[in-house]
Amino acid sequence: MVIATKLGARRPPDKSWQRANLPEELTAGVHDNLRNLGVDALDIVNYRVVGDGHGTQEGSVSEQVMVLADLKRKGLIRHIGLSNVTATQIAEAQKITDIVCVQNLYNLVNRQDDLLIDDLARQNIAYVPFFPLGGFTPLQSSTLSDVAERLGTTPMQVALAWLHQRSPNILLIPGTSSLTHLRENLASLNLTLSPEALVALNSIATS
């Protein structure tokens, strides 16, 4: 099991997203994770950039990545990832340390990272789409429903299968609160979409 944690933001009682990216905040966050997980080193720490809502926002990440890279040199972190970042920020971070994964908003409808995913695949860097099923606004499309009906499965399973087939470097993290949904999500890995189904699904983002 590989456990990934995420730092760089906090959520006060009003449920807003607030930055927590000062060097002392990141260092404290790493030590909190170590203590709470009961481990000597964290497998992966993702630095999350707080942008506009769940979208990305340009700006330097060097100070924060340098803090995590120093903790990595000290043996407290094994690998570093990035979340909610642009291609420019990834390139900046790579000048400081190796980046093993990128976690951004991406799904069947939100396709803004298409070129980035392909570039990361060429570098053998994992891409982890958050909100793979739409997040707070679940994916809804008559095309998606039609494909699912023809395959005798659910629209959400089709959406996950599409991501799985999109690129070999994509790692899925669909959230769930029930064993039934967990099994449905796992079953999507065995679902193969035909070229015709892929053409129909790819049209959703541009329709």
C-alpha positions in Angstrom: 0.0 0.0 0.0 1.2 3.5 -1.0 -0.3 6.3 1.1 -0.4 9.8 -0.4 -1.1 12.9 1.7 -1.7 16.4 0.7 -0.5 19.8 2.1 -0.9 23.4 1.2 -4.5 24.2 2.1 -6.8 24.1 5.2 -10.5 24.3 5.6 -11.8 26.5 8.4 -15.4 26.1 9.8 -16.9 28.0 6.9 -15.7 25.2 4.6 -13.7 27.6 2.4 -10.3 26.8 1.0 -7.5 28.8 2.7 -3.8 28.7 1.9 -1.5 26.9 4.4 1.7 27.0 2.4 4.2 28.8 4.5 7.4 26.8 5.2 6.4 26.3 8.9 2.9 25.2 7.9 4.2 22.6 5.4 6.8 21.3 7.9 4.2 21.1 10.7 1.8 19.3 8.3 4.4 16.7 7.4 5.1 16.0 11.1 1.3 15.8 11.8 0.9 13.2 9.0 3.8 11.2 10.3 2.4 11.2 13.8 -1.2 10.5 12.8 -0.2 7.7 10.4 2.3 6.2 12.8 5.1 6.0 10.1 8.7 7.1 9.9 8.4 8.5 6.4 5.5 9.5 4.1 5.3 7.7 0.8 4.0 10.7 -1.2 3.3 14.2 -0.2 1.3 16.3 -2.7 1.7 20.0 -2.5 -1.7 21.6 -3.4 -1.8 25.0 -4.9 -4.9 26.9 -3.8 -6.2 28.6 -6.9 -9.6 30.0 -8.0 -12.0 27.5 -6.5 -11.0 24.1 -7.8 -9.2 25.6 -10.8 -5.5 26.3 -11.3 -3.8 29.6 -10.8 -0.3 30.6 -12.0 2.3 31.5 -9.5 5.6 30.3 -8.2 5.8 27.0 -6.3 9.5 27.0 -5.7 9.5 28.0 -2.1 7.0 25.3 -1.1 8.6 22.6 -3.2 12.1 23.4 -1.7 10.7 22.9 1.8 9.3 19.5 0.8 12.5 18.6 -1.0 14.5 19.4 2.1 12.2 17.1 4.2 12.8 14.5 1.5 16.5 14.8 1.9 16.0 14.3 5.6 14.2 11.0 5.0 10.8 12.2 6.1 9.3 12.1 2.6 9.9 9.5 0.0 8.3 11.1 -3.0 6.8 14.5 -3.9 3.7 15.2 -6.0 1.8 18.3 -7.0 -2.0 19.1 -7.0 -4.0 21.7 -8.8 -1.1 22.9 -10.9 -0.3 24.1 -14.3 2.4 22.8 -16.7 4.5 25.9 -15.9 4.4 25.1 -12.2 5.3 21.5 -12.8 8.3 22.4 -14.9 9.4 24.9 -12.1 9.1 22.1 -9.5 11.0 19.6 -11.6 14.0 22.0 -11.5 14.1 21.4 -7.7 13.2 17.7 -7.3 11.6 14.7 -9.0 7.8 14.9 -9.3 6.1 11.5 -9.3 2.5 12.5 -9.7 0.1 15.3 -10.5 -3.4 15.5 -9.1 -5.7 17.9 -11.1 -9.4 18.3 -11.9 -10.1 16.1 -14.9 -13.0 13.9 -16.1 -15.1 13.0 -19.1 -16.4 16.6 -19.3 -13.5 18.6 -17.9 -10.8 18.0 -20.4 -8.5 21.0 -20.0 -5.5 18.8 -19.1 -5.5 16.6 -22.2 -2.1 17.8 -23.5 -0.6 17.8 -20.0 -1.7 14.1 -19.4 0.1 13.0 -22.6 3.2 15.0 -21.7 3.3 13.5 -18.2 2.8 10.0 -19.7 5.9 10.5 -21.8 7.8 11.3 -18.6 6.4 8.3 -16.7 4.7 10.6 -14.2 1.3 9.5 -12.8 -1.8 11.6 -13.4 -4.4 11.4 -10.7 -7.7 13.1 -11.7 -9.7 14.4 -8.8 -13.5 14.7 -9.2 -13.3 11.8 -11.7 -17.1 11.5 -11.5 -17.8 15.2 -11.4 -17.4 15.9 -7.7 -20.1 18.1 -6.2 -21.9 18.1 -9.6 -22.0 14.5 -10.7 -21.6 13.9 -14.4 -24.8 13.9 -16.4 -25.1 13.3 -20.1 -27.6 11.6 -22.4 -24.7 10.2 -24.4 -23.1 8.8 -21.3 -26.4 7.2 -20.2 -26.9 5.7 -23.7 -23.5 4.1 -23.8 -24.0 2.7 -20.3 -27.4 1.3 -21.3 -26.0 -0.4 -24.3 -23.2 -2.0 -22.2 -25.6 -3.0 -19.4 -23.7 -1.0 -16.8 -23.9 2.3 -14.9 -23.0 5.8 -16.3 -20.4 6.2 -13.5 -18.8 2.9 -14.4 -18.5 4.1 -18.0 -17.0 7.4 -16.9 -14.3 5.6 -14.8 -13.6 3.1 -17.6 -13.1 6.0 -20.0 -10.5 7.5 -17.7 -8.8 4.1 -17.3 -8.5 3.8 -21.1 -7.6 7.5 -21.6 -3.9 7.0 -20.7 -1.8 4.4 -19.0 -0.5 6.9 -16.5 -3.9 7.7 -15.1 -4.6 6.5 -11.5 -8.2 6.5 -10.4 -9.3 7.8 -7.0 -13.1 7.8 -7.0 -14.5 8.5 -3.6 -17.2 6.3 -2.0 -19.0 5.8 1.3 -20.4 2.3 0.7 -19.1 -1.1 -0.1 -21.6 -1.4 -2.9 -20.2 1.6 -4.7 -16.6 0.5 -4.1 -17.4 -2.8 -5.9 -19.0 -0.9 -8.7 -16.0 1.3 -9.1 -13.6 -1.7 -9.1 -15.8 -3.4 -11.7 -15.2 -0.5 -14.1 -11.6 -1.6 -14.5 -12.9 -4.7 -16.3 -15.1 -2.7 -18.7 -13.6 -2.2 -22.2 -15.1 0.6 -24.3 -15.3 0.0 -28.1 -13.9 2.6 -30.5 -17.4 3.6 -31.3 -18.2 4.2 -27.6 -15.0 6.2 -27.2 -15.9 8.5 -30.1 -19.4 9.1 -28.6 -18.0 9.8 -25.1 -15.2 12.0 -26.5 -17.9 14.2 -28.1 -19.4 15.1 -24.7 -16.7 17.6 -23.8 -17.2 19.5 -27.1 -21.0 19.1 -27.5 
